[in-house]
Amino acid sequence: MASGKEIRGQIRSVKNTQKITRAMEMVAASKMRKAQDRMSASRPYAQRLRAVAQHISQASPEYHHAYLEEREVKRVGFVVVTSDRGLCGGLNNNLFKLLLGELKRWHDQGVEIDFCPIGQKASMFFRRFGGKVLAQATQLGDAPGIDDVIGVVKVMLDAYDNGEIDRLYVVHNEFVNTMTQKPTVSQLLPVVAEEPDAELSRHPWDYIYEQDAKELLSQILARYIESQVYQGVVENIACEQAARMVAMKSASDNAGNIIEDLQLAYNKARQAAITQELSEIVAGAAAV
Amino acid sequence: MAITMHVDIVSAEEAIYSGPAEMLVASAENGDIGILPHHSPLLTMLKPGEVRVVKIGGEPEYYYVSGGMLEVLPHTVTVLADTAMRADSVDEAAAIRAKNEAQQALKDYSSAVDYARAQAELAEAVGQLQTIQRMRKKYGR
């Protein structure tokens, strides 16, 4: 049996770990709240822009933009959004698992894939397992701005414009609630009309364009894609903090259990030592 | 009561205004435009400048946007304001930065994904997590 002093040392070290995990839990909780606020603050823009993009895809424009046209798929692009840091449970692993399934499916069809990782973990994933990476963005911090994603999105849009990729997807975690985060894949390009607006699709119509329709549509659709990716990034941060909070909470609980067990062992060892000492004294007294 | 339309002013990072209005004036690329209810569908880019929303009762409210877009539908007007500095040269620079970062991080990458290895390692990681959860349930922790 370990001596009392050794066990005391162990208890101290586990207590220190518990302090750290508890602090991380609290930090994650407060960051999660802020991330959630940011997520809901940026949602209206993404929704409105999405609505505009939907209207455009439903209108019968004089000019058909490449972003709205379905074409034969030879290469696809994936924007993969993950966290920069670990210690957040299975968040990133679950995302990669979903991604691998998707990749496998395209691979089996003979379609090649380009990647654009956002976040350190995605970057590391492709560094380890290979994959053609066109652009990446890491270390975005807790409060990324839209300008953080403009660069990577532009690279992917250029690739689409040049015919290097024929479809673009974004993979990120969806924030369901604090306990649940769901990895999702959504198509960015070509823009697909999801729920046709009954009133708008009754008869053909088109916008009045103040300037050149082509220029205008390119800018709007580029912003649409940017906002979708940005929304994904912001949502993923909320997921990361939620997952970290839960992971750290269970780590603190586990540390508590270990401390209890160790405390019991320590008390037993102490008692045994006292008993032994007593019996030695008694034996010594009897011998005299 | 005056005829009104619904106005939304949103930027990528937050919602700025949402509510009914009698008129909206914004500086479009080709000059200022005023929008009244039942305007035909219109789509245009905005220049940096102010957006004036005339609320019910004729009270104006001013917002500054550093560019963006204006979408007009018969009953709703949406201003999508930019928050970031937008210019082709700025965007281009950002794109080059993103490309460089990728090249630096992946100097010795192979362009084929190693599915077998990735799957094996992921399965291991997921397995570990599941085992931990199962143990926790079993021992009631």
Boltz contact constraints between the chains, C-beta under 6 A:
constraints:
  - contact:
      token1: [A, 41]
      token2: [B, 14]
      max_distance: 6.0
  - contact:
      token1: [A, 42]
      token2: [B, 12]
      max_distance: 6.0
  - contact:
      token1: [A, 42]
      token2: [B, 13]
      max_distance: 6.0
  - contact:
      token1: [A, 44]
      token2: [B, 10]
      max_distance: 6.0
  - contact:
      token1: [A, 44]
      token2: [B, 15]
      max_distance: 6.0
  - contact:
      token1: [A, 45]
      token2: [B, 10]
      max_distance: 6.0
  - contact:
      token1: [A, 45]
      token2: [B, 12]
      max_distance: 6.0
  - contact:
      token1: [A, 48]
      token2: [B, 8]
      max_distance: 6.0
  - contact:
      token1: [A, 48]
      token2: [B, 10]
      max_distance: 6.0
  - contact:
      token1: [A, 48]
      token2: [B, 78]
      max_distance: 6.0
  - contact:
      token1: [A, 49]
      token2: [B, 80]
      max_distance: 6.0
  - contact:
      token1: [A, 52]
      token2: [B, 71]
      max_distance: 6.0
  - contact:
      token1: [A, 90]
      token2: [B, 129]
      max_distance: 6.0
  - contact:
      token1: [A, 93]
      token2: [B, 122]
      max_distance: 6.0
  - contact:
      token1: [A, 93]
      token2: [B, 125]
      max_distance: 6.0
  - contact:
      token1: [A, 93]
      token2: [B, 126]
      max_distance: 6.0
  - contact:
      token1: [A, 96]
      token2: [B, 122]
      max_distance: 6.0
  - contact:
      token1: [A, 97]
      token2: [B, 122]
      max_distance: 6.0
  - contact:
      token1: [A, 100]
      token2: [B, 118]
      max_distance: 6.0
  - contact:
      token1: [A, 100]
      token2: [B, 119]
      max_distance: 6.0
  - contact:
      token1: [A, 123]
      token2: [B, 105]
      max_distance: 6.0
  - contact:
      token1: [A, 127]
      token2: [B, 106]
      max_distance: 6.0
  - contact:
      token1: [A, 129]
      token2: [B, 113]
      max_distance: 6.0
  - contact:
      token1: [A, 129]
      token2: [B, 114]
      max_distance: 6.0
  - contact:
      token1: [A, 129]
      token2: [B, 118]
      max_distance: 6.0
  - contact:
      token1: [A, 130]
      token2: [B, 109]
      max_distance: 6.0
  - contact:
      token1: [A, 130]
      token2: [B, 110]
      max_distance: 6.0
  - contact:
      token1: [A, 130]
      token2: [B, 112]
      max_distance: 6.0
  - contact:
      token1: [A, 130]
      token2: [B, 113]
      max_distance: 6.0
  - contact:
      token1: [A, 130]
      token2: [B, 114]
      max_distance: 6.0
  - contact:
      token1: [A, 131]
      token2: [B, 113]
      max_distance: 6.0
  - contact:
      token1: [A, 132]
      token2: [B, 111]
      max_distance: 6.0
  - contact:
      token1: [A, 133]
      token2: [B, 102]
      max_distance: 6.0
  - contact:
      token1: [A, 133]
      token2: [B, 106]
      max_distance: 6.0
  - contact:
      token1: [A, 135]
      token2: [B, 98]
      max_distance: 6.0
  - contact:
      token1: [A, 135]
      token2: [B, 99]
      max_distance: 6.0
  - contact:
      token1: [A, 135]
      token2: [B, 102]
      max_distance: 6.0
  - contact:
      token1: [A, 136]
      token2: [B, 101]
      max_distance: 6.0
  - contact:
      token1: [A, 136]
      token2: [B, 102]
      max_distance: 6.0
  - contact:
      token1: [A, 137]
      token2: [B, 98]
      max_distance: 6.0
  - contact:
      token1: [A, 146]
      token2: [B, 12]
      max_distance: 6.0
  - contact:
      token1: [A, 146]
      token2: [B, 83]
      max_distance: 6.0
  - contact:
      token1: [A, 146]
      token2: [B, 84]
      max_distance: 6.0
  - contact:
      token1: [A, 147]
      token2: [B, 84]
      max_distance: 6.0
  - contact:
      token1: [A, 150]
      token2: [B, 91]
      max_distance: 6.0
  - contact:
      token1: [A, 150]
      token2: [B, 94]
      max_distance: 6.0
  - contact:
      token1: [A, 151]
      token2: [B, 94]
      max_distance: 6.0
  - contact:
      token1: [A, 151]
      token2: [B, 95]
      max_distance: 6.0
  - contact:
      token1: [A, 151]
      token2: [B, 97]
      max_distance: 6.0
  - contact:
      token1: [A, 151]
      token2: [B, 98]
      max_distance: 6.0
  - contact:
      token1: [A, 152]
      token2: [B, 98]
      max_distance: 6.0
  - contact:
      token1: [A, 154]
      token2: [B, 91]
      max_distance: 6.0
  - contact:
      token1: [A, 154]
      token2: [B, 95]
      max_distance: 6.0
  - contact:
      token1: [A, 155]
      token2: [B, 95]
      max_distance: 6.0
  - contact:
      token1: [A, 155]
      token2: [B, 98]
      max_distance: 6.0
  - contact:
      token1: [A, 155]
      token2: [B, 99]
      max_distance: 6.0
  - contact:
      token1: [A, 207]
      token2: [B, 41]
      max_distance: 6.0
  - contact:
      token1: [A, 207]
      token2: [B, 42]
      max_distance: 6.0
  - contact:
      token1: [A, 207]
      token2: [B, 43]
      max_distance: 6.0
  - contact:
      token1: [A, 208]
      token2: [B, 40]
      max_distance: 6.0
  - contact:
      token1: [A, 208]
      token2: [B, 42]
      max_distance: 6.0
  - contact:
      token1: [A, 209]
      token2: [B, 43]
      max_distance: 6.0
  - contact:
      token1: [A, 210]
      token2: [B, 28]
      max_distance: 6.0
  - contact:
      token1: [A, 210]
      token2: [B, 30]
      max_distance: 6.0
  - contact:
      token1: [A, 210]
      token2: [B, 44]
      max_distance: 6.0
  - contact:
      token1: [A, 211]
      token2: [B, 29]
      max_distance: 6.0
  - contact:
      token1: [A, 220]
      token2: [B, 69]
      max_distance: 6.0
  - contact:
      token1: [A, 227]
      token2: [B, 12]
      max_distance: 6.0
  - contact:
      token1: [A, 257]
      token2: [B, 141]
      max_distance: 6.0
